[in-house]
Every structure is written in structure tokens, then in C-alpha cells.
């Protein structure tokens, strides 16, 4: 899921209807981890959800 898809999902799911910036409620460490993950995703450094689910389906 791209960053824009994630933001769209959050915006249309009711999560953001409070007009509260949940990101600023996180610790600095949590914010840095999210930023790091977004940077990795932007560079294509991630595993697609389908691949992850295939791996975990072995145990379910």
C-alpha cells in the first residue's frame, strides 16, 4: 500500500474525523520509526503484503 493509499484509507475510515493529529500524540521514537518505514517504502525496501501472508499462511 502506498503512502497516499494509506492516507486515503485513514481519511475515509473515520480515524481522522476527530481532526486530532494522532501523529503528534506518539512518542518521538514512534514518530521516527514511522518516518523510517515511510522512507524505506518510498525506496521500495519492503515486502508486499501478499508475500507476508503467504509466509504466515503456513501456520494457519
N, C-alpha and C positions, 0 to 999 in steps of 0.2 A: 504494500500500500504506500503510495507516495505521500509526501508531507501534505500536499494540497488535498488529497483524498481523505487523509486523517482529519484535517481541519474541517472539511466539509461534513464528515460524519459527526464530529463533535458538535458542530454548529447546528446540525439538523436533528440531533438526538435529544435535545433538551438539556444537555450538560451545560451549555453556555447561556441558557435562558436567565440565569441569575445575574448576568452581567458582572460576575465576580471573576477576577483574574486568578484562577486556581494555580497558575504557574508561580506567581509571587508568594503564594502560601507554602510552597515547597521550600525545603532547606536548600542552601547553596549547593550542597553535594548532589541533591536530587536534580537540581537545575542543570548542573554541569554534566551529569550522566545523560540527561535528555539531549542536551546540546551535542554531546559527543556522539550519541546514537544517530541524531539527525545528520551530522557531518558524515558519519560512516555511510548512512543510507544514500546521501547525495553522491558519494563516490562509488556507489554500487557495492559497497562492502557489507553485504547482508545475505542471509539465506531466505529464500522465498518461503512463505507460509506453507505452500504445498509440500515442499521438501521436509519441513519440520514435522508436518502432520504425518507424512509417510513414515518417518522415523518413529514417531510416538505411537502410531497405529500398531506397531509390533507388540506393544504391551497392553493393548485394549481390545 
